[in-house]
Amino acid sequence: MVGRRKYDQGCAVAHALDLVGERWALLVVRELVLGPKRFTDLASGLPGASPDVLTQRLKELTAAGVTRRRRLPAPAASWVYELTGWGAELAPVLVGLARWSSRSPDMPYDAPLSTDSLMLSLMALFDPSADPGFEAVVDVDLGQQRFRLTVADGRLAVSRDARSRDGMEARDGVESRDGVARDRRPVDAVLDTDQDTLLALLRTDAPLAEAVDSGALRLSGDPAVVERFRHLFPLPEPVPAAEPA
């Protein structure tokens, strides 16, 4: 990390920014929270970052001990980047930051999201008080990516399903609170859809049957479970907008 401007303070917050405070660095971490990715997959999730910038951020994060590069075993046999054990400890930090910023009056909810960013936003917005006692396992199939969302004991765990069709490995479930869930419950419902339809189901009261009838959603399992599940992610009330000086 020679040549980078650093705070060089004894403050732990300042040192954290020295490690992951460069532009795109935390978003690289975000894209790796649910498991390893090839460089091309990272670039796809971060379309605003040039290949040179992404390469530099990965080099810096690897030097800092946050990420590492390794080759997957056959049949994939491709080189991937992944979080180290220490780097993975940033997951609840990212979720907390996302939860905090979701209350911004300027939060652009209609702006594009990467698939992994969508999963992180669900972890941030998850509100168990919306349906106390509800427990379920819901698989969400978004084309090349399939995720398992497990709600149990007032917690949400999200993991990339091993059946995702990108050849990547899946991590153990990452909870929306501290800790890791390793739940082996049977799946209650599967949502096979696209990202826009999923967001519409989670953010509006549009009838579930309407999405199914249109062909935008293919639902397997118990529709009643899905109806309860979709209301666990309410958008928070924004903080009051700042008044002009």
C-alpha positions as protocol buffer text, in pm:
chain_id: "A"
residue {
  index: 1
  type: MET
  ca { x: 0 y: 0 z: 0 }
}
residue {
  index: 2
  type: VAL
  ca { x: 299 y: 226 z: -70 }
}
residue {
  index: 3
  type: GLY
  ca { x: 202 y: 574 z: -185 }
}
residue {
  index: 4
  type: ARG
  ca { x: -148 y: 574 z: -44 }
}
residue {
  index: 5
  type: ARG
  ca { x: -253 y: 862 z: 176 }
}
residue {
  index: 6
  type: LYS
  ca { x: -310 y: 732 z: 528 }
}
residue {
  index: 7
  type: TYR
  ca { x: -434 y: 885 z: 851 }
}
residue {
  index: 8
  type: ASP
  ca { x: -151 y: 735 z: 1057 }
}
residue {
  index: 9
  type: GLN
  ca { x: -339 y: 785 z: 1383 }
}
residue {
  index: 10
  type: GLY
  ca { x: -358 y: 569 z: 1693 }
}
residue {
  index: 11
  type: CYS
  ca { x: -739 y: 574 z: 1652 }
}
residue {
  index: 12
  type: ALA
  ca { x: -882 y: 234 z: 1556 }
}
residue {
  index: 13
  type: VAL
  ca { x: -1149 y: 399 z: 1337 }
}
residue {
  index: 14
  type: ALA
  ca { x: -879 y: 587 z: 1147 }
}
residue {
  index: 15
  type: HIS
  ca { x: -678 y: 266 z: 1105 }
}
residue {
  index: 16
  type: ALA
  ca { x: -989 y: 85 z: 975 }
}
residue {
  index: 17
  type: LEU
  ca { x: -1022 y: 355 z: 711 }
}
residue {
  index: 18
  type: ASP
  ca { x: -654 y: 312 z: 627 }
}
residue {
  index: 19
  type: LEU
  ca { x: -734 y: -55 z: 558 }
}
residue {
  index: 20
  type: VAL
  ca { x: -1072 y: -42 z: 381 }
}
residue {
  index: 21
  type: GLY
  ca { x: -1151 y: 326 z: 335 }
}
residue {
  index: 22
  type: GLU
  ca { x: -1035 y: 366 z: -25 }
}
residue {
  index: 23
  type: ARG
  ca { x: -1305 y: 409 z: -291 }
}
residue {
  index: 24
  type: TRP
  ca { x: -1460 y: 71 z: -388 }
}
residue {
  index: 25
  type: ALA
  ca { x: -1276 y: -120 z: -113 }
}
residue {
  index: 26
  type: LEU
  ca { x: -1577 y: -186 z: 110 }
}
residue {
  index: 27
  type: LEU
  ca { x: -1791 y: -264 z: -193 }
}
residue {
  index: 28
  type: VAL
  ca { x: -1540 y: -532 z: -293 }
}
residue {
  index: 29
  type: VAL
  ca { x: -1585 y: -675 z: 57 }
}
residue {
  index: 30
  type: ARG
  ca { x: -1964 y: -655 z: 12 }
}
residue {
  index: 31
  type: GLU
  ca { x: -1941 y: -863 z: -306 }
}
residue {
  index: 32
  type: LEU
  ca { x: -1740 y: -1132 z: -124 }
}
residue {
  index: 33
  type: VAL
  ca { x: -1945 y: -1161 z: 196 }
}
residue {
  index: 34
  type: LEU
  ca { x: -2147 y: -1457 z: 65 }
}
residue {
  index: 35
  type: GLY
  ca { x: -1854 y: -1641 z: -87 }
}
residue {
  index: 36
  type: PRO
  ca { x: -1561 y: -1630 z: -332 }
}
residue {
  index: 37
  type: LYS
  ca { x: -1583 y: -1477 z: -679 }
}
residue {
  index: 38
  type: ARG
  ca { x: -1381 y: -1464 z: -996 }
}
residue {
  index: 39
  type: PHE
  ca { x: -1244 y: -1127 z: -1104 }
}
residue {
  index: 40
  type: THR
  ca { x: -1502 y: -1111 z: -1383 }
}
residue {
  index: 41
  type: ASP
  ca { x: -1786 y: -1172 z: -1136 }
}
residue {
  index: 42
  type: LEU
  ca { x: -1655 y: -897 z: -909 }
}
residue {
  index: 43
  type: ALA
  ca { x: -1635 y: -660 z: -1206 }
}
residue {
  index: 44
  type: SER
  ca { x: -1994 y: -748 z: -1299 }
}
residue {
  index: 45
  type: GLY
  ca { x: -2113 y: -659 z: -948 }
}
residue {
  index: 46
  type: LEU
  ca { x: -1914 y: -334 z: -949 }
}
residue {
  index: 47
  type: PRO
  ca { x: -1972 y: -191 z: -1300 }
}
residue {
  index: 48
  type: GLY
  ca { x: -1855 y: 156 z: -1198 }
}
residue {
  index: 49
  type: ALA
  ca { x: -1507 y: 36 z: -1107 }
}
residue {
  index: 50
  type: SER
  ca { x: -1256 y: 9 z: -1390 }
}
residue {
  index: 51
  type: PRO
  ca { x: -1050 y: -313 z: -1417 }
}
residue {
  index: 52
  type: ASP
  ca { x: -739 y: -121 z: -1312 }
}
residue {
  index: 53
  type: VAL
  ca { x: -907 y: 24 z: -1003 }
}
residue {
  index: 54
  type: LEU
  ca { x: -1056 y: -312 z: -907 }
}
residue {
  index: 55
  type: THR
  ca { x: -717 y: -479 z: -948 }
}
residue {
  index: 56
  type: GLN
  ca { x: -558 y: -215 z: -725 }
}
residue {
  index: 57
  type: ARG
  ca { x: -823 y: -248 z: -454 }
}
residue {
  index: 58
  type: LEU
  ca { x: -783 y: -626 z: -451 }
}
residue {
  index: 59
  type: LYS
  ca { x: -408 y: -588 z: -426 }
}
residue {
  index: 60
  type: GLU
  ca { x: -444 y: -349 z: -130 }
}
residue {
  index: 61
  type: LEU
  ca { x: -705 y: -561 z: 48 }
}
residue {
  index: 62
  type: THR
  ca { x: -492 y: -872 z: 4 }
}
residue {
  index: 63
  type: ALA
  ca { x: -186 y: -690 z: 140 }
}
residue {
  index: 64
  type: ALA
  ca { x: -394 y: -581 z: 439 }
}
residue {
  index: 65
  type: GLY
  ca { x: -504 y: -940 z: 509 }
}
residue {
  index: 66
  type: VAL
  ca { x: -871 y: -876 z: 426 }
}
residue {
  index: 67
  type: THR
  ca { x: -888 y: -1085 z: 107 }
}
residue {
  index: 68
  type: ARG
  ca { x: -688 y: -1364 z: -56 }
}
residue {
  index: 69
  type: ARG
  ca { x: -668 y: -1532 z: -396 }
}
residue {
  index: 70
  type: ARG
  ca { x: -682 y: -1907 z: -449 }
}
residue {
  index: 71
  type: ARG
  ca { x: -772 y: -2166 z: -710 }
}
residue {
  index: 72
  type: LEU
  ca { x: -1096 y: -2361 z: -670 }
}
residue {
  index: 73
  type: PRO
  ca { x: -1076 y: -2741 z: -693 }
}
residue {
  index: 74
  type: ALA
  ca { x: -1197 y: -2921 z: -1006 }
}
residue {
  index: 75
  type: PRO
  ca { x: -1429 y: -2908 z: -1190 }
}
residue {
  index: 76
  type: ALA
  ca { x: -1436 y: -2527 z: -1152 }
}
residue {
  index: 77
  type: ALA
  ca { x: -1055 y: -2494 z: -1125 }
}
residue {
  index: 78
  type: SER
  ca { x: -1072 y: -2115 z: -1160 }
}
residue {
  index: 79
  type: TRP
  ca { x: -893 y: -1846 z: -962 }
}
residue {
  index: 80
  type: VAL
  ca { x: -1114 y: -1661 z: -715 }
}
residue {
  index: 81
  type: TYR
  ca { x: -1091 y: -1391 z: -454 }
}
residue {
  index: 82
  type: GLU
  ca { x: -1241 y: -1447 z: -110 }
}
residue {
  index: 83
  type: LEU
  ca { x: -1245 y: -1291 z: 234 }
}
residue {
  index: 84
  type: THR
  ca { x: -1003 y: -1418 z: 495 }
}
residue {
  index: 85
  type: GLY
  ca { x: -1147 y: -1517 z: 832 }
}
residue {
  index: 86
  type: TRP
  ca { x: -1059 y: -1171 z: 960 }
}
residue {
  index: 87
  type: GLY
  ca { x: -1205 y: -1006 z: 651 }
}
residue {
  index: 88
  type: ALA
  ca { x: -1531 y: -1198 z: 698 }
}
residue {
  index: 89
  type: GLU
  ca { x: -1570 y: -1026 z: 1035 }
}
residue {
  index: 90
  type: LEU
  ca { x: -1660 y: -713 z: 836 }
}
residue {
  index: 91
  type: ALA
  ca { x: -1997 y: -868 z: 743 }
}
residue {
  index: 92
  type: PRO
  ca { x: -2191 y: -739 z: 1048 }
}
residue {
  index: 93
  type: VAL
  ca { x: -2011 y: -404 z: 1009 }
}
residue {
  index: 94
  type: LEU
  ca { x: -2143 y: -375 z: 653 }
}
residue {
  index: 95
  type: VAL
  ca { x: -2492 y: -481 z: 758 }
}
residue {
  index: 96
  type: GLY
  ca { x: -2493 y: -223 z: 1037 }
}
residue {
  index: 97
  type: LEU
  ca { x: -2371 y: 48 z: 801 }
}
residue {
  index: 98
  type: ALA
  ca { x: -2641 y: -45 z: 550 }
}
residue {
  index: 99
  type: ARG
  ca { x: -2906 y: -40 z: 825 }
}
residue {
  index: 100
  type: TRP
  ca { x: -2789 y: 306 z: 933 }
}
residue {
  index: 101
  type: SER
  ca { x: -2780 y: 454 z: 582 }
}
residue {
  index: 102
  type: SER
  ca { x: -3120 y: 307 z: 490 }
}
residue {
  index: 103
  type: ARG
  ca { x: -3274 y: 582 z: 705 }
}
residue {
  index: 104
  type: SER
  ca { x: -3117 y: 857 z: 497 }
}
residue {
  index: 105
  type: PRO
  ca { x: -3380 y: 1080 z: 331 }
}
residue {
  index: 106
  type: ASP
  ca { x: -3163 y: 1068 z: 19 }
}
residue {
  index: 107
  type: MET
  ca { x: -3134 y: 689 z: 1 }
}
residue {
  index: 108
  type: PRO
  ca { x: -3180 y: 605 z: -373 }
}
residue {
  index: 109
  type: TYR
  ca { x: -3393 y: 292 z: -343 }
}
residue {
  index: 110
  type: ASP
  ca { x: -3467 y: 297 z: -716 }
}
residue {
  index: 111
  type: ALA
  ca { x: -3098 y: 287 z: -817 }
}
residue {
  index: 112
  type: PRO
  ca { x: -2939 y: -35 z: -951 }
}
residue {
  index: 113
  type: LEU
  ca { x: -2831 y: -310 z: -711 }
}
residue {
  index: 114
  type: SER
  ca { x: -2592 y: -599 z: -757 }
}
residue {
  index: 115
  type: THR
  ca { x: -2738 y: -935 z: -658 }
}
residue {
  index: 116
  type: ASP
  ca { x: -2516 y: -963 z: -353 }
}
residue {
  index: 117
  type: SER
  ca { x: -2597 y: -605 z: -258 }
}
residue {
  index: 118
  type: LEU
  ca { x: -2967 y: -698 z: -268 }
}
residue {
  index: 119
  type: MET
  ca { x: -2904 y: -983 z: -24 }
}
residue {
  index: 120
  type: LEU
  ca { x: -2708 y: -750 z: 205 }
}
residue {
  index: 121
  type: SER
  ca { x: -2995 y: -501 z: 197 }
}
residue {
  index: 122
  type: LEU
  ca { x: -3236 y: -775 z: 308 }
}
residue {
  index: 123
  type: MET
  ca { x: -3007 y: -853 z: 599 }
}
residue {
  index: 124
  type: ALA
  ca { x: -3005 y: -484 z: 690 }
}
residue {
  index: 125
  type: LEU
  ca { x: -3382 y: -435 z: 661 }
}
residue {
  index: 126
  type: PHE
  ca { x: -3485 y: -759 z: 832 }
}
residue {
  index: 127
  type: ASP
  ca { x: -3728 y: -682 z: 1114 }
}
residue {
  index: 128
  type: PRO
  ca { x: -3834 y: -987 z: 1319 }
}
residue {
  index: 129
  type: SER
  ca { x: -4093 y: -777 z: 1503 }
}
residue {
  index: 130
  type: ALA
  ca { x: -4292 y: -756 z: 1178 }
}
residue {
  index: 131
  type: ASP
  ca { x: -4401 y: -1118 z: 1237 }
}
residue {
  index: 132
  type: PRO
  ca { x: -4286 y: -1244 z: 1580 }
}
residue {
  index: 133
  type: GLY
  ca { x: -4227 y: -1618 z: 1597 }
}
residue {
  index: 134
  type: PHE
  ca { x: -4222 y: -1667 z: 1220 }
}
residue {
  index: 135
  type: GLU
  ca { x: -3970 y: -1927 z: 1104 }
}
residue {
  index: 136
  type: ALA
  ca { x: -3908 y: -2052 z: 753 }
}
residue {
  index: 137
  type: VAL
  ca { x: -3649 y: -2142 z: 491 }
}
residue {
  index: 138
  type: VAL
  ca { x: -3699 y: -1971 z: 157 }
}
residue {
  index: 139
  type: ASP
  ca { x: -3483 y: -2028 z: -150 }
}
residue {
  index: 140
  type: VAL
  ca { x: -3457 y: -1739 z: -394 }
}
residue {
  index: 141
  type: ASP
  ca { x: -3347 y: -1829 z: -747 }
}
residue {
  index: 142
  type: LEU
  ca { x: -3234 y: -1525 z: -948 }
}
residue {
  index: 143
  type: GLY
  ca { x: -3112 y: -1694 z: -1263 }
}
residue {
  index: 144
  type: GLN
  ca { x: -2742 y: -1770 z: -1220 }
}
residue {
  index: 145
  type: GLN
  ca { x: -2758 y: -1708 z: -847 }
}
residue {
  index: 146
  type: ARG
  ca { x: -2958 y: -1899 z: -587 }
}
residue {
  index: 147
  type: PHE
  ca { x: -2972 y: -1798 z: -222 }
}
residue {
  index: 148
  type: ARG
  ca { x: -3107 y: -1959 z: 91 }
}
residue {
  index: 149
  type: LEU
  ca { x: -3274 y: -1731 z: 345 }
}
residue {
  index: 150
  type: THR
  ca { x: -3337 y: -1889 z: 683 }
}
residue {
  index: 151
  type: VAL
  ca { x: -3552 y: -1714 z: 944 }
}
residue {
  index: 152
  type: ALA
  ca { x: -3523 y: -1871 z: 1289 }
}
residue {
  index: 153
  type: ASP
  ca { x: -3510 y: -1748 z: 1647 }
}
residue {
  index: 154
  type: GLY
  ca { x: -3564 y: -1388 z: 1537 }
}
residue {
  index: 155
  type: ARG
  ca { x: -3264 y: -1395 z: 1302 }
}
residue {
  index: 156
  type: LEU
  ca { x: -3212 y: -1401 z: 929 }
}
residue {
  index: 157
  type: ALA
  ca { x: -2925 y: -1601 z: 777 }
}
residue {
  index: 158
  type: VAL
  ca { x: -2841 y: -1564 z: 409 }
}
residue {
  index: 159
  type: SER
  ca { x: -2615 y: -1795 z: 210 }
}
residue {
  index: 160
  type: ARG
  ca { x: -2538 y: -1854 z: -154 }
}
residue {
  index: 161
  type: ASP
  ca { x: -2689 y: -2192 z: -231 }
}
residue {
  index: 162
  type: ALA
  ca { x: -2451 y: -2466 z: -341 }
}
residue {
  index: 163
  type: ARG
  ca { x: -2672 y: -2517 z: -646 }
}
residue {
  index: 164
  type: SER
  ca { x: -2597 y: -2172 z: -786 }
}
residue {
  index: 165
  type: ARG
  ca { x: -2504 y: -2217 z: -1149 }
}
residue {
  index: 166
  type: ASP
  ca { x: -2187 y: -2007 z: -1150 }
}
residue {
  index: 167
  type: GLY
  ca { x: -1946 y: -2273 z: -1026 }
}
residue {
  index: 168
  type: MET
  ca { x: -1867 y: -2078 z: -710 }
}
residue {
  index: 169
  type: GLU
  ca { x: -1853 y: -2219 z: -361 }
}
residue {
  index: 170
  type: ALA
  ca { x: -2106 y: -2115 z: -100 }
}
residue {
  index: 171
  type: ARG
  ca { x: -2024 y: -1977 z: 242 }
}
residue {
  index: 172
  type: ASP
  ca { x: -2201 y: -2075 z: 560 }
}
residue {
  index: 173
  type: GLY
  ca { x: -2501 y: -1855 z: 626 }
}
residue {
  index: 174
  type: VAL
  ca { x: -2425 y: -1497 z: 725 }
}
residue {
  index: 175
  type: GLU
  ca { x: -2665 y: -1361 z: 982 }
}
residue {
  index: 176
  type: SER
  ca { x: -2815 y: -1017 z: 991 }
}
residue {
  index: 177
  type: ARG
  ca { x: -2690 y: -1003 z: 1348 }
}
residue {
  index: 178
  type: ASP
  ca { x: -2358 y: -1134 z: 1482 }
}
residue {
  index: 179
  type: GLY
  ca { x: -2286 y: -1503 z: 1428 }
}
residue {
  index: 180
  type: VAL
  ca { x: -2326 y: -1773 z: 1167 }
}
residue {
  index: 181
  type: ALA
  ca { x: -2624 y: -1999 z: 1121 }
}
residue {
  index: 182
  type: ARG
  ca { x: -2590 y: -2357 z: 1001 }
}
residue {
  index: 183
  type: ASP
  ca { x: -2953 y: -2454 z: 972 }
}
residue {
  index: 184
  type: ARG
  ca { x: -3060 y: -2780 z: 808 }
}
residue {
  index: 185
  type: ARG
  ca { x: -3436 y: -2721 z: 804 }
}
residue {
  index: 186
  type: PRO
  ca { x: -3633 y: -2832 z: 497 }
}
residue {
  index: 187
  type: VAL
  ca { x: -3715 y: -2561 z: 242 }
}
residue {
  index: 188
  type: ASP
  ca { x: -4064 y: -2415 z: 283 }
}
residue {
  index: 189
  type: ALA
  ca { x: -4080 y: -2224 z: -46 }
}
residue {
  index: 190
  type: VAL
  ca { x: -3878 y: -2148 z: -358 }
}
residue {
  index: 191
  type: LEU
  ca { x: -3906 y: -1819 z: -546 }
}
residue {
  index: 192
  type: ASP
  ca { x: -3779 y: -1843 z: -904 }
}
residue {
  index: 193
  type: THR
  ca { x: -3788 y: -1488 z: -1037 }
}
residue {
  index: 194
  type: ASP
  ca { x: -3587 y: -1183 z: -1138 }
}
residue {
  index: 195
  type: GLN
  ca { x: -3450 y: -909 z: -917 }
}
residue {
  index: 196
  type: ASP
  ca { x: -3706 y: -642 z: -1012 }
}
residue {
  index: 197
  type: THR
  ca { x: -3999 y: -873 z: -938 }
}
residue {
  index: 198
  type: LEU
  ca { x: -3848 y: -975 z: -605 }
}
residue {
  index: 199
  type: LEU
  ca { x: -3800 y: -612 z: -504 }
}
residue {
  index: 200
  type: ALA
  ca { x: -4158 y: -532 z: -603 }
}
residue {
  index: 201
  type: LEU
  ca { x: -4287 y: -818 z: -388 }
}
residue {
  index: 202
  type: LEU
  ca { x: -4082 y: -704 z: -88 }
}
residue {
  index: 203
  type: ARG
  ca { x: -4148 y: -331 z: -117 }
}
residue {
  index: 204
  type: THR
  ca { x: -4511 y: -318 z: -226 }
}
residue {
  index: 205
  type: ASP
  ca { x: -4840 y: -488 z: -143 }
}
residue {
  index: 206
  type: ALA
  ca { x: -4887 y: -611 z: -501 }
}
residue {
  index: 207
  type: PRO
  ca { x: -5076 y: -944 z: -494 }
}
residue {
  index: 208
  type: LEU
  ca { x: -4852 y: -1248 z: -499 }
}
residue {
  index: 209
  type: ALA
  ca { x: -5091 y: -1423 z: -738 }
}
residue {
  index: 210
  type: GLU
  ca { x: -5050 y: -1138 z: -985 }
}
residue {
  index: 211
  type: ALA
  ca { x: -4676 y: -1201 z: -1016 }
}
residue {
  index: 212
  type: VAL
  ca { x: -4738 y: -1575 z: -1052 }
}
residue {
  index: 213
  type: ASP
  ca { x: -5008 y: -1531 z: -1316 }
}
residue {
  index: 214
  type: SER
  ca { x: -4789 y: -1296 z: -1519 }
}
residue {
  index: 215
  type: GLY
  ca { x: -4510 y: -1553 z: -1529 }
}
residue {
  index: 216
  type: ALA
  ca { x: -4266 y: -1318 z: -1357 }
}
residue {
  index: 217
  type: LEU
  ca { x: -4262 y: -1545 z: -1050 }
}
residue {
  index: 218
  type: ARG
  ca { x: -4255 y: -1923 z: -1033 }
}
residue {
  index: 219
  type: LEU
  ca { x: -4344 y: -2029 z: -681 }
}
residue {
  index: 220
  type: SER
  ca { x: -4294 y: -2371 z: -529 }
}
residue {
  index: 221
  type: GLY
  ca { x: -4408 y: -2449 z: -178 }
}
residue {
  index: 222
  type: ASP
  ca { x: -4647 y: -2274 z: 56 }
}
residue {
  index: 223
  type: PRO
  ca { x: -4776 y: -1934 z: -69 }
}
residue {
  index: 224
  type: ALA
  ca { x: -4883 y: -1846 z: 286 }
}
residue {
  index: 225
  type: VAL
  ca { x: -4520 y: -1872 z: 399 }
}
residue {
  index: 226
  type: VAL
  ca { x: -4414 y: -1636 z: 119 }
}
residue {
  index: 227
  type: GLU
  ca { x: -4685 y: -1386 z: 211 }
}
residue {
  index: 228
  type: ARG
  ca { x: -4554 y: -1370 z: 566 }
}
residue {
  index: 229
  type: PHE
  ca { x: -4190 y: -1372 z: 457 }
}
residue {
  index: 230
  type: ARG
  ca { x: -4224 y: -1077 z: 218 }
}
residue {
  index: 231
  type: HIS
  ca { x: -4334 y: -844 z: 498 }
}
residue {
  index: 232
  type: LEU
  ca { x: -4022 y: -898 z: 711 }
}
residue {
  index: 233
  type: PHE
  ca { x: -3826 y: -626 z: 528 }
}
residue {
  index: 234
  type: PRO
  ca { x: -4009 y: -295 z: 574 }
}
residue {
  index: 235
  type: LEU
  ca { x: -3836 y: 21 z: 461 }
}
residue {
  index: 236
  type: PRO
  ca { x: -3749 y: 231 z: 767 }
}
residue {
  index: 237
  type: GLU
  ca { x: -3881 y: 578 z: 833 }
}
residue {
  index: 238
  type: PRO
  ca { x: -3619 y: 823 z: 705 }
}
residue {
  index: 239
  type: VAL
  ca { x: -3466 y: 1074 z: 941 }
}
residue {
  index: 240
  type: PRO
  ca { x: -3597 y: 1429 z: 888 }
}
residue {
  index: 241
  type: ALA
  ca { x: -3431 y: 1609 z: 601 }
}
residue {
  index: 242
  type: ALA
  ca { x: -3187 y: 1878 z: 703 }
}
residue {
  index: 243
  type: GLU
  ca { x: -3337 y: 2225 z: 700 }
}
residue {
  index: 244
  type: PRO
  ca { x: -3163 y: 2496 z: 495 }
}
residue {
  index: 245
  type: ALA
  ca { x: -2920 y: 2705 z: 698 }
}
